[in-house]
Amino acid sequence: MSVDKVSTSALAKLGEIPVQQLFSVLKDYGWIRKADEGWFLTAKGEFEGGSYVNSKRYGRYIVWPSTLLDHPLFQALESNKLLSAAALGRAEGFSGREINRMLVELGWLKPSHRGWELTEQGIKEGGQVFENQQSSLSYVLWPEDIPLRAGFKRILALCKPDAPSDGDLFAATSLELRSIDGKACKNQAHWAIAQWLYLAGLRYAMYRALPVAELLVSDFYLPQSGVYIEYWGADDHSDIISARMRRAELCKKLGFAVLDVHPEDIANLDDYLSRHLQSLGVDFY
């Protein structure tokens, strides 16, 4: 391959353009077309410098002159650049999945069996639906100014542990931590877990007694899947640890699954809960 030619994905990276947005624009402008076998160049695409490369690893794919970034089409794209959920979350310390869940809470997005879909409000906010070429699942890209919009700024603030109190019902105060759905939490870790469960669309209970004669209260319970979640705090006293071990023993006898969360898991809670709850058969988005 000539050194001055790059793949469509590499061209998107060079131009800092979401790759699916670039594929969509090239298709809309008639430079490429989609078929069952993949993407093909049109006569217009060949005229603009597109050609094919055959690779043992990737098969045949389209390449473009890197100088194409100076084309008026790309200049227009620069002024209408879209951002993925991952890009929106990167600057704020959230994953793309977490951002998508916040957008569901805002009423801009909704999950479906095909991926993510826009609501009427999401369309008004400028979201655009694209299809992942590998998985065929849909996802949404957003205008660059979304982080400046009041609704998005508000949901980000509510999902941060250091959110300042301004009289909002759901804000964290010096006296208690309230999750976004209004539940009072004993500590910061419980607050983070409650936030995650709610935004993932899971029905859950906090500080619920086990269905036994003994008075034993769990940290979290997912009634639709029969899963208990226990947080093992670094400063837990021996009586708290003993009670938690007793709960785990009884849950095992009753056939309930118990997922333990430790302090070191909180920093990567989205990944930790996603992997372990999925392995336990818990459905969430």
Disulfide bonds with the S-S distance in Angstrom:
none
